[in-house]
Amino acid sequence: MHYVVLQVILKEKLLGTGSGNLTALEKTINDQVAKGYRLHTITTASSGSKGLGGGDRIQATMVFESIG
């Protein structure tokens, strides 16, 4: 396999700015690097809100390329 495509859903913090679960994104990237892939492309898109107290969602789509 030369490419792997993965998606991670990030939840915005209720208060302040930034994502409340960036560690999930970091883990996904580090897991693929450990398997011999490098991050080729990453895009983000808003995937809506879950209502009061739920925070907005951001969908990160990543393409990893085999370096082996």
mmCIF file of the N, C-alpha and C atoms, coordinates in Angstrom:
data_MODEL
# 
_entry.id   MODEL 
# 
loop_
_atom_site.group_PDB 
_atom_site.id 
_atom_site.type_symbol 
_atom_site.label_atom_id 
_atom_site.label_alt_id 
_atom_site.label_comp_id 
_atom_site.label_asym_id 
_atom_site.label_entity_id 
_atom_site.label_seq_id 
_atom_site.pdbx_PDB_ins_code 
_atom_site.Cartn_x 
_atom_site.Cartn_y 
_atom_site.Cartn_z 
_atom_site.occupancy 
_atom_site.B_iso_or_equiv 
_atom_site.pdbx_formal_charge 
_atom_site.auth_seq_id 
_atom_site.auth_comp_id 
_atom_site.auth_asym_id 
_atom_site.auth_atom_id 
_atom_site.pdbx_PDB_model_num 
ATOM 1   N N  . MET A 1 1  ? 0.846   -1.171 0.000  1.00 0.00 ? 1  MET A N  1 
ATOM 2   C CA . MET A 1 1  ? 0.000   0.000  0.000  1.00 0.00 ? 1  MET A CA 1 
ATOM 3   C C  . MET A 1 1  ? 0.896   1.241  0.000  1.00 0.00 ? 1  MET A C  1 
ATOM 4   N N  . HIS A 1 2  ? 0.677   2.163  -0.951 1.00 0.00 ? 2  HIS A N  1 
ATOM 5   C CA . HIS A 1 2  ? 1.513   3.350  -1.065 1.00 0.00 ? 2  HIS A CA 1 
ATOM 6   C C  . HIS A 1 2  ? 0.946   4.555  -0.313 1.00 0.00 ? 2  HIS A C  1 
ATOM 7   N N  . TYR A 1 3  ? -0.386  4.591  -0.181 1.00 0.00 ? 3  TYR A N  1 
ATOM 8   C CA . TYR A 1 3  ? -1.040  5.707  0.503  1.00 0.00 ? 3  TYR A CA 1 
ATOM 9   C C  . TYR A 1 3  ? -2.085  5.176  1.478  1.00 0.00 ? 3  TYR A C  1 
ATOM 10  N N  . VAL A 1 4  ? -2.281  5.913  2.570  1.00 0.00 ? 4  VAL A N  1 
ATOM 11  C CA . VAL A 1 4  ? -3.331  5.623  3.542  1.00 0.00 ? 4  VAL A CA 1 
ATOM 12  C C  . VAL A 1 4  ? -4.078  6.936  3.780  1.00 0.00 ? 4  VAL A C  1 
ATOM 13  N N  . VAL A 1 5  ? -5.414  6.871  3.770  1.00 0.00 ? 5  VAL A N  1 
ATOM 14  C CA . VAL A 1 5  ? -6.231  8.050  4.028  1.00 0.00 ? 5  VAL A CA 1 
ATOM 15  C C  . VAL A 1 5  ? -6.996  7.824  5.328  1.00 0.00 ? 5  VAL A C  1 
ATOM 16  N N  . LEU A 1 6  ? -6.864  8.766  6.270  1.00 0.00 ? 6  LEU A N  1 
ATOM 17  C CA . LEU A 1 6  ? -7.522  8.656  7.568  1.00 0.00 ? 6  LEU A CA 1 
ATOM 18  C C  . LEU A 1 6  ? -8.226  9.960  7.903  1.00 0.00 ? 6  LEU A C  1 
ATOM 19  N N  . GLN A 1 7  ? -9.289  9.856  8.704  1.00 0.00 ? 7  GLN A N  1 
ATOM 20  C CA . GLN A 1 7  ? -9.993  11.035 9.176  1.00 0.00 ? 7  GLN A CA 1 
ATOM 21  C C  . GLN A 1 7  ? -10.057 11.018 10.695 1.00 0.00 ? 7  GLN A C  1 
ATOM 22  N N  . VAL A 1 8  ? -9.920  12.211 11.282 1.00 0.00 ? 8  VAL A N  1 
ATOM 23  C CA . VAL A 1 8  ? -10.053 12.393 12.723 1.00 0.00 ? 8  VAL A CA 1 
ATOM 24  C C  . VAL A 1 8  ? -11.048 13.531 12.925 1.00 0.00 ? 8  VAL A C  1 
ATOM 25  N N  . ILE A 1 9  ? -12.002 13.327 13.826 1.00 0.00 ? 9  ILE A N  1 
ATOM 26  C CA . ILE A 1 9  ? -12.964 14.378 14.155 1.00 0.00 ? 9  ILE A CA 1 
ATOM 27  C C  . ILE A 1 9  ? -12.475 15.089 15.411 1.00 0.00 ? 9  ILE A C  1 
ATOM 28  N N  . LEU A 1 10 ? -12.264 16.387 15.293 1.00 0.00 ? 10 LEU A N  1 
ATOM 29  C CA . LEU A 1 10 ? -11.803 17.198 16.412 1.00 0.00 ? 10 LEU A CA 1 
ATOM 30  C C  . LEU A 1 10 ? -12.969 17.988 16.971 1.00 0.00 ? 10 LEU A C  1 
ATOM 31  N N  . LYS A 1 11 ? -13.100 18.018 18.273 1.00 0.00 ? 11 LYS A N  1 
ATOM 32  C CA . LYS A 1 11 ? -14.162 18.760 18.941 1.00 0.00 ? 11 LYS A CA 1 
ATOM 33  C C  . LYS A 1 11 ? -13.594 20.070 19.461 1.00 0.00 ? 11 LYS A C  1 
ATOM 34  N N  . GLU A 1 12 ? -14.225 21.170 19.091 1.00 0.00 ? 12 GLU A N  1 
ATOM 35  C CA . GLU A 1 12 ? -13.799 22.477 19.573 1.00 0.00 ? 12 GLU A CA 1 
ATOM 36  C C  . GLU A 1 12 ? -14.055 22.586 21.073 1.00 0.00 ? 12 GLU A C  1 
ATOM 37  N N  . LYS A 1 13 ? -13.190 23.301 21.765 1.00 0.00 ? 13 LYS A N  1 
ATOM 38  C CA . LYS A 1 13 ? -13.394 23.562 23.183 1.00 0.00 ? 13 LYS A CA 1 
ATOM 39  C C  . LYS A 1 13 ? -14.655 24.397 23.367 1.00 0.00 ? 13 LYS A C  1 
ATOM 40  N N  . LEU A 1 14 ? -15.351 24.135 24.442 1.00 0.00 ? 14 LEU A N  1 
ATOM 41  C CA . LEU A 1 14 ? -16.553 24.911 24.745 1.00 0.00 ? 14 LEU A CA 1 
ATOM 42  C C  . LEU A 1 14 ? -16.186 26.357 25.057 1.00 0.00 ? 14 LEU A C  1 
ATOM 43  N N  . LEU A 1 15 ? -15.109 26.543 25.795 1.00 0.00 ? 15 LEU A N  1 
ATOM 44  C CA . LEU A 1 15 ? -14.636 27.884 26.140 1.00 0.00 ? 15 LEU A CA 1 
ATOM 45  C C  . LEU A 1 15 ? -13.240 28.067 25.567 1.00 0.00 ? 15 LEU A C  1 
ATOM 46  N N  . GLY A 1 16 ? -12.958 29.240 25.068 1.00 0.00 ? 16 GLY A N  1 
ATOM 47  C CA . GLY A 1 16 ? -11.639 29.514 24.518 1.00 0.00 ? 16 GLY A CA 1 
ATOM 48  C C  . GLY A 1 16 ? -11.553 29.103 23.057 1.00 0.00 ? 16 GLY A C  1 
ATOM 49  N N  . THR A 1 17 ? -10.323 28.955 22.584 1.00 0.00 ? 17 THR A N  1 
ATOM 50  C CA . THR A 1 17 ? -10.112 28.589 21.188 1.00 0.00 ? 17 THR A CA 1 
ATOM 51  C C  . THR A 1 17 ? -9.306  27.313 21.101 1.00 0.00 ? 17 THR A C  1 
ATOM 52  N N  . GLY A 1 18 ? -9.317  26.730 19.916 1.00 0.00 ? 18 GLY A N  1 
ATOM 53  C CA . GLY A 1 18 ? -8.553  25.517 19.683 1.00 0.00 ? 18 GLY A CA 1 
ATOM 54  C C  . GLY A 1 18 ? -9.371  24.264 19.895 1.00 0.00 ? 18 GLY A C  1 
ATOM 55  N N  . SER A 1 19 ? -8.732  23.143 19.654 1.00 0.00 ? 19 SER A N  1 
ATOM 56  C CA . SER A 1 19 ? -9.411  21.863 19.754 1.00 0.00 ? 19 SER A CA 1 
ATOM 57  C C  . SER A 1 19 ? -9.222  21.250 21.129 1.00 0.00 ? 19 SER A C  1 
ATOM 58  N N  . GLY A 1 20 ? -10.229 20.566 21.590 1.00 0.00 ? 20 GLY A N  1 
ATOM 59  C CA . GLY A 1 20 ? -10.156 19.909 22.889 1.00 0.00 ? 20 GLY A CA 1 
ATOM 60  C C  . GLY A 1 20 ? -9.491  18.546 22.841 1.00 0.00 ? 20 GLY A C  1 
ATOM 61  N N  . ASN A 1 21 ? -9.223  18.025 21.624 1.00 0.00 ? 21 ASN A N  1 
ATOM 62  C CA . ASN A 1 21 ? -8.635  16.685 21.537 1.00 0.00 ? 21 ASN A CA 1 
ATOM 63  C C  . ASN A 1 21 ? -7.532  16.602 20.484 1.00 0.00 ? 21 ASN A C  1 
ATOM 64  N N  . LEU A 1 22 ? -6.619  17.553 20.507 1.00 0.00 ? 22 LEU A N  1 
ATOM 65  C CA . LEU A 1 22 ? -5.493  17.516 19.570 1.00 0.00 ? 22 LEU A CA 1 
ATOM 66  C C  . LEU A 1 22 ? -4.613  16.287 19.771 1.00 0.00 ? 22 LEU A C  1 
ATOM 67  N N  . THR A 1 23 ? -4.635  15.705 20.967 1.00 0.00 ? 23 THR A N  1 
ATOM 68  C CA . THR A 1 23 ? -3.822  14.506 21.199 1.00 0.00 ? 23 THR A CA 1 
ATOM 69  C C  . THR A 1 23 ? -4.287  13.355 20.311 1.00 0.00 ? 23 THR A C  1 
ATOM 70  N N  . ALA A 1 24 ? -5.577  13.304 19.959 1.00 0.00 ? 24 ALA A N  1 
ATOM 71  C CA . ALA A 1 24 ? -6.069  12.263 19.043 1.00 0.00 ? 24 ALA A CA 1 
ATOM 72  C C  . ALA A 1 24 ? -5.447  12.438 17.660 1.00 0.00 ? 24 ALA A C  1 
ATOM 73  N N  . LEU A 1 25 ? -5.310  13.670 17.218 1.00 0.00 ? 25 LEU A N  1 
ATOM 74  C CA . LEU A 1 25 ? -4.681  13.960 15.933 1.00 0.00 ? 25 LEU A CA 1 
ATOM 75  C C  . LEU A 1 25 ? -3.198  13.603 15.975 1.00 0.00 ? 25 LEU A C  1 
ATOM 76  N N  . GLU A 1 26 ? -2.521  13.991 17.042 1.00 0.00 ? 26 GLU A N  1 
ATOM 77  C CA . GLU A 1 26 ? -1.099  13.671 17.207 1.00 0.00 ? 26 GLU A CA 1 
ATOM 78  C C  . GLU A 1 26 ? -0.870  12.162 17.219 1.00 0.00 ? 26 GLU A C  1 
ATOM 79  N N  . LYS A 1 27 ? -1.734  11.437 17.923 1.00 0.00 ? 27 LYS A N  1 
ATOM 80  C CA . LYS A 1 27 ? -1.589  9.980  18.000 1.00 0.00 ? 27 LYS A CA 1 
ATOM 81  C C  . LYS A 1 27 ? -1.761  9.341  16.633 1.00 0.00 ? 27 LYS A C  1 
ATOM 82  N N  . THR A 1 28 ? -2.741  9.797  15.873 1.00 0.00 ? 28 THR A N  1 
ATOM 83  C CA . THR A 1 28 ? -2.964  9.257  14.532 1.00 0.00 ? 28 THR A CA 1 
ATOM 84  C C  . THR A 1 28 ? -1.741  9.474  13.654 1.00 0.00 ? 28 THR A C  1 
ATOM 85  N N  . ILE A 1 29 ? -1.186  10.677 13.687 1.00 0.00 ? 29 ILE A N  1 
ATOM 86  C CA . ILE A 1 29 ? 0.002   10.975 12.875 1.00 0.00 ? 29 ILE A CA 1 
ATOM 87  C C  . ILE A 1 29 ? 1.184   10.128 13.332 1.00 0.00 ? 29 ILE A C  1 
ATOM 88  N N  . ASN A 1 30 ? 1.435   10.077 14.636 1.00 0.00 ? 30 ASN A N  1 
ATOM 89  C CA . ASN A 1 30 ? 2.571   9.307  15.156 1.00 0.00 ? 30 ASN A CA 1 
ATOM 90  C C  . ASN A 1 30 ? 2.436   7.816  14.890 1.00 0.00 ? 30 ASN A C  1 
ATOM 91  N N  . ASP A 1 31 ? 1.227   7.284  14.953 1.00 0.00 ? 31 ASP A N  1 
ATOM 92  C CA . ASP A 1 31 ? 1.005   5.859  14.657 1.00 0.00 ? 31 ASP A CA 1 
ATOM 93  C C  . ASP A 1 31 ? 1.381   5.540  13.213 1.00 0.00 ? 31 ASP A C  1 
ATOM 94  N N  . GLN A 1 32 ? 1.021   6.414  12.285 1.00 0.00 ? 32 GLN A N  1 
ATOM 95  C CA . GLN A 1 32 ? 1.334   6.174  10.882 1.00 0.00 ? 32 GLN A CA 1 
ATOM 96  C C  . GLN A 1 32 ? 2.828   6.343  10.596 1.00 0.00 ? 32 GLN A C  1 
ATOM 97  N N  . VAL A 1 33 ? 3.466   7.301  11.255 1.00 0.00 ? 33 VAL A N  1 
ATOM 98  C CA . VAL A 1 33 ? 4.912   7.480  11.102 1.00 0.00 ? 33 VAL A CA 1 
ATOM 99  C C  . VAL A 1 33 ? 5.649   6.227  11.575 1.00 0.00 ? 33 VAL A C  1 
ATOM 100 N N  . ALA A 1 34 ? 5.190   5.658  12.674 1.00 0.00 ? 34 ALA A N  1 
ATOM 101 C CA . ALA A 1 34 ? 5.807   4.433  13.203 1.00 0.00 ? 34 ALA A CA 1 
ATOM 102 C C  . ALA A 1 34 ? 5.658   3.256  12.231 1.00 0.00 ? 34 ALA A C  1 
ATOM 103 N N  . LYS A 1 35 ? 4.634   3.305  11.372 1.00 0.00 ? 35 LYS A N  1 
ATOM 104 C CA . LYS A 1 35 ? 4.411   2.249  10.381 1.00 0.00 ? 35 LYS A CA 1 
ATOM 105 C C  . LYS A 1 35 ? 5.158   2.506  9.066  1.00 0.00 ? 35 LYS A C  1 
ATOM 106 N N  . GLY A 1 36 ? 5.921   3.591  8.996  1.00 0.00 ? 36 GLY A N  1 
ATOM 107 C CA . GLY A 1 36 ? 6.709   3.877  7.799  1.00 0.00 ? 36 GLY A CA 1 
ATOM 108 C C  . GLY A 1 36 ? 6.030   4.802  6.800  1.00 0.00 ? 36 GLY A C  1 
ATOM 109 N N  . TYR A 1 37 ? 5.103   5.626  7.277  1.00 0.00 ? 37 TYR A N  1 
ATOM 110 C CA . TYR A 1 37 ? 4.421   6.589  6.415  1.00 0.00 ? 37 TYR A CA 1 
ATOM 111 C C  . TYR A 1 37 ? 4.768   7.999  6.858  1.00 0.00 ? 37 TYR A C  1 
ATOM 112 N N  . ARG A 1 38 ? 4.671   8.935  5.919  1.00 0.00 ? 38 ARG A N  1 
ATOM 113 C CA . ARG A 1 38 ? 4.812   10.356 6.267  1.00 0.00 ? 38 ARG A CA 1 
ATOM 114 C C  . ARG A 1 38 ? 3.554   11.077 5.824  1.00 0.00 ? 38 ARG A C  1 
ATOM 115 N N  . LEU A 1 39 ? 3.257   12.149 6.527  1.00 0.00 ? 39 LEU A N  1 
ATOM 116 C CA . LEU A 1 39 ? 2.076   12.932 6.213  1.00 0.00 ? 39 LEU A CA 1 
ATOM 117 C C  . LEU A 1 39 ? 2.301   13.649 4.895  1.00 0.00 ? 39 LEU A C  1 
ATOM 118 N N  . HIS A 1 40 ? 1.441   13.384 3.930  1.00 0.00 ? 40 HIS A N  1 
ATOM 119 C CA . HIS A 1 40 ? 1.542   13.982 2.599  1.00 0.00 ? 40 HIS A CA 1 
ATOM 120 C C  . HIS A 1 40 ? 0.655   15.219 2.500  1.00 0.00 ? 40 HIS A C  1 
ATOM 121 N N  . THR A 1 41 ? -0.608  15.087 2.952  1.00 0.00 ? 41 THR A N  1 
ATOM 122 C CA . THR A 1 41 ? -1.580  16.174 2.844  1.00 0.00 ? 41 THR A CA 1 
ATOM 123 C C  . THR A 1 41 ? -2.534  16.110 4.029  1.00 0.00 ? 41 THR A C  1 
ATOM 124 N N  . ILE A 1 42 ? -2.954  17.290 4.494  1.00 0.00 ? 42 ILE A N  1 
ATOM 125 C CA . ILE A 1 42 ? -3.998  17.348 5.511  1.00 0.00 ? 42 ILE A CA 1 
ATOM 126 C C  . ILE A 1 42 ? -4.959  18.473 5.133  1.00 0.00 ? 42 ILE A C  1 
ATOM 127 N N  . THR A 1 43 ? -6.242  18.184 5.229  1.00 0.00 ? 43 THR A N  1 
ATOM 128 C CA . THR A 1 43 ? -7.271  19.197 4.992  1.00 0.00 ? 43 THR A CA 1 
ATOM 129 C C  . THR A 1 43 ? -8.235  19.174 6.168  1.00 0.00 ? 43 THR A C  1 
ATOM 130 N N  . THR A 1 44 ? -8.892  20.290 6.389  1.00 0.00 ? 44 THR A N  1 
ATOM 131 C CA . THR A 1 44 ? -9.882  20.355 7.459  1.00 0.00 ? 44 THR A CA 1 
ATOM 132 C C  . THR A 1 44 ? -11.184 20.919 6.911  1.00 0.00 ? 44 THR A C  1 
ATOM 133 N N  . ALA A 1 45 ? -12.280 20.500 7.517  1.00 0.00 ? 45 ALA A N  1 
ATOM 134 C CA . ALA A 1 45 ? -13.606 20.993 7.143  1.00 0.00 ? 45 ALA A CA 1 
ATOM 135 C C  . ALA A 1 45 ? -14.480 20.997 8.382  1.00 0.00 ? 45 ALA A C  1 
ATOM 136 N N  . SER A 1 46 ? -15.355 21.961 8.461  1.00 0.00 ? 46 SER A N  1 
ATOM 137 C CA . SER A 1 46 ? -16.316 22.012 9.551  1.00 0.00 ? 46 SER A CA 1 
ATOM 138 C C  . SER A 1 46 ? -17.366 20.938 9.315  1.00 0.00 ? 46 SER A C  1 
ATOM 139 N N  . SER A 1 47 ? -17.642 20.162 10.351 1.00 0.00 ? 47 SER A N  1 
ATOM 140 C CA . SER A 1 47 ? -18.654 19.109 10.196 1.00 0.00 ? 47 SER A CA 1 
ATOM 141 C C  . SER A 1 47 ? -19.837 19.338 11.117 1.00 0.00 ? 47 SER A C  1 
ATOM 142 N N  . GLY A 1 48 ? -20.066 20.593 11.477 1.00 0.00 ? 48 GLY A N  1 
ATOM 143 C CA . GLY A 1 48 ? -21.266 20.936 12.223 1.00 0.00 ? 48 GLY A CA 1 
ATOM 144 C C  . GLY A 1 48 ? -21.098 20.965 13.721 1.00 0.00 ? 48 GLY A C  1 
ATOM 145 N N  . SER A 1 49 ? -22.195 21.269 14.385 1.00 0.00 ? 49 SER A N  1 
ATOM 146 C CA . SER A 1 49 ? -22.226 21.409 15.827 1.00 0.00 ? 49 SER A CA 1 
ATOM 147 C C  . SER A 1 49 ? -23.146 20.350 16.422 1.00 0.00 ? 49 SER A C  1 
ATOM 148 N N  . LYS A 1 50 ? -22.876 19.976 17.627 1.00 0.00 ? 50 LYS A N  1 
ATOM 149 C CA . LYS A 1 50 ? -23.709 19.002 18.336 1.00 0.00 ? 50 LYS A CA 1 
ATOM 150 C C  . LYS A 1 50 ? -24.645 19.692 19.323 1.00 0.00 ? 50 LYS A C  1 
ATOM 151 N N  . GLY A 1 51 ? -24.900 20.983 19.118 1.00 0.00 ? 51 GLY A N  1 
ATOM 152 C CA . GLY A 1 51 ? -25.846 21.688 19.979 1.00 0.00 ? 51 GLY A CA 1 
ATOM 153 C C  . GLY A 1 51 ? -25.206 22.302 21.197 1.00 0.00 ? 51 GLY A C  1 
ATOM 154 N N  . LEU A 1 52 ? -26.029 22.809 22.079 1.00 0.00 ? 52 LEU A N  1 
ATOM 155 C CA . LEU A 1 52 ? -25.574 23.496 23.280 1.00 0.00 ? 52 LEU A CA 1 
ATOM 156 C C  . LEU A 1 52 ? -24.657 22.605 24.107 1.00 0.00 ? 52 LEU A C  1 
ATOM 157 N N  . GLY A 1 53 ? -23.463 23.087 24.360 1.00 0.00 ? 53 GLY A N  1 
ATOM 158 C CA . GLY A 1 53 ? -22.509 22.344 25.182 1.00 0.00 ? 53 GLY A CA 1 
ATOM 159 C C  . GLY A 1 53 ? -21.741 21.285 24.423 1.00 0.00 ? 53 GLY A C  1 
ATOM 160 N N  . GLY A 1 54 ? -22.104 21.061 23.160 1.00 0.00 ? 54 GLY A N  1 
ATOM 161 C CA . GLY A 1 54 ? -21.450 20.008 22.395 1.00 0.00 ? 54 GLY A CA 1 
ATOM 162 C C  . GLY A 1 54 ? -20.206 20.458 21.668 1.00 0.00 ? 54 GLY A C  1 
ATOM 163 N N  . GLY A 1 55 ? -20.129 21.742 21.346 1.00 0.00 ? 55 GLY A N  1 
ATOM 164 C CA . GLY A 1 55 ? -18.984 22.253 20.610 1.00 0.00 ? 55 GLY A CA 1 
ATOM 165 C C  . GLY A 1 55 ? -19.053 21.889 19.139 1.00 0.00 ? 55 GLY A C  1 
ATOM 166 N N  . ASP A 1 56 ? -18.397 22.689 18.327 1.00 0.00 ? 56 ASP A N  1 
ATOM 167 C CA . ASP A 1 56 ? -18.340 22.408 16.897 1.00 0.00 ? 56 ASP A CA 1 
ATOM 168 C C  . ASP A 1 56 ? -17.371 21.265 16.629 1.00 0.00 ? 56 ASP A C  1 
ATOM 169 N N  . ARG A 1 57 ? -17.527 20.646 15.472 1.00 0.00 ? 57 ARG A N  1 
ATOM 170 C CA . ARG A 1 57 ? -16.655 19.549 15.067 1.00 0.00 ? 57 ARG A CA 1 
ATOM 171 C C  . ARG A 1 57 ? -15.855 19.982 13.843 1.00 0.00 ? 57 ARG A C  1 
ATOM 172 N N  . ILE A 1 58 ? -14.590 19.599 13.817 1.00 0.00 ? 58 ILE A N  1 
ATOM 173 C CA . ILE A 1 58 ? -13.741 19.818 12.656 1.00 0.00 ? 58 ILE A CA 1 
ATOM 174 C C  . ILE A 1 58 ? -13.254 18.452 12.202 1.00 0.00 ? 58 ILE A C  1 
ATOM 175 N N  . GLN A 1 59 ? -13.408 18.190 10.931 1.00 0.00 ? 59 GLN A N  1 
ATOM 176 C CA . GLN A 1 59 ? -12.988 16.921 10.352 1.00 0.00 ? 59 GLN A CA 1 
ATOM 177 C C  . GLN A 1 59 ? -11.627 17.127 9.693  1.00 0.00 ? 59 GLN A C  1 
ATOM 178 N N  . ALA A 1 60 ? -10.620 16.414 10.160 1.00 0.00 ? 60 ALA A N  1 
ATOM 179 C CA . ALA A 1 60 ? -9.281  16.471 9.573  1.00 0.00 ? 60 ALA A CA 1 
ATOM 180 C C  . ALA A 1 60 ? -9.082  15.213 8.735  1.00 0.00 ? 60 ALA A C  1 
ATOM 181 N N  . THR A 1 61 ? -8.843  15.396 7.444  1.00 0.00 ? 61 THR A N  1 
ATOM 182 C CA . THR A 1 61 ? -8.581  14.279 6.536  1.00 0.00 ? 61 THR A CA 1 
ATOM 183 C C  . THR A 1 61 ? -7.104  14.325 6.172  1.00 0.00 ? 61 THR A C  1 
ATOM 184 N N  . MET A 1 62 ? -6.420  13.197 6.399  1.00 0.00 ? 62 MET A N  1 
ATOM 185 C CA . MET A 1 62 ? -4.970  13.134 6.165  1.00 0.00 ? 62 MET A CA 1 
ATOM 186 C C  . MET A 1 62 ? -4.640  12.045 5.164  1.00 0.00 ? 62 MET A C  1 
ATOM 187 N N  . VAL A 1 63 ? -3.708  12.354 4.270  1.00 0.00 ? 63 VAL A N  1 
ATOM 188 C CA . VAL A 1 63 ? -3.174  11.373 3.337  1.00 0.00 ? 63 VAL A CA 1 
ATOM 189 C C  . VAL A 1 63 ? -1.734  11.119 3.744  1.00 0.00 ? 63 VAL A C  1 
ATOM 190 N N  . PHE A 1 64 ? -1.423  9.860  4.015  1.00 0.00 ? 64 PHE A N  1 
ATOM 191 C CA . PHE A 1 64 ? -0.066  9.448  4.376  1.00 0.00 ? 64 PHE A CA 1 
ATOM 192 C C  . PHE A 1 64 ? 0.540   8.688  3.208  1.00 0.00 ? 64 PHE A C  1 
ATOM 193 N N  . GLU A 1 65 ? 1.815   8.947  2.945  1.00 0.00 ? 65 GLU A N  1 
ATOM 194 C CA . GLU A 1 65 ? 2.534   8.322  1.847  1.00 0.00 ? 65 GLU A CA 1 
ATOM 195 C C  . GLU A 1 65 ? 3.607   7.399  2.407  1.00 0.00 ? 65 GLU A C  1 
ATOM 196 N N  . SER A 1 66 ? 3.711   6.204  1.830  1.00 0.00 ? 66 SER A N  1 
ATOM 197 C CA . SER A 1 66 ? 4.722   5.244  2.254  1.00 0.00 ? 66 SER A CA 1 
ATOM 198 C C  . SER A 1 66 ? 6.115   5.779  1.947  1.00 0.00 ? 66 SER A C  1 
ATOM 199 N N  . ILE A 1 67 ? 7.027   5.673  2.908  1.00 0.00 ? 67 ILE A N  1 
ATOM 200 C CA . ILE A 1 67 ? 8.402   6.125  2.671  1.00 0.00 ? 67 ILE A CA 1 
ATOM 201 C C  . ILE A 1 67 ? 9.355   4.941  2.509  1.00 0.00 ? 67 ILE A C  1 
ATOM 202 N N  . GLY A 1 68 ? 8.777   3.749  2.454  1.00 0.00 ? 68 GLY A N  1 
ATOM 203 C CA . GLY A 1 68 ? 9.601   2.536  2.353  1.00 0.00 ? 68 GLY A CA 1 
ATOM 204 C C  . GLY A 1 68 ? 9.729   1.977  0.986  1.00 0.00 ? 68 GLY A C  1 
# 
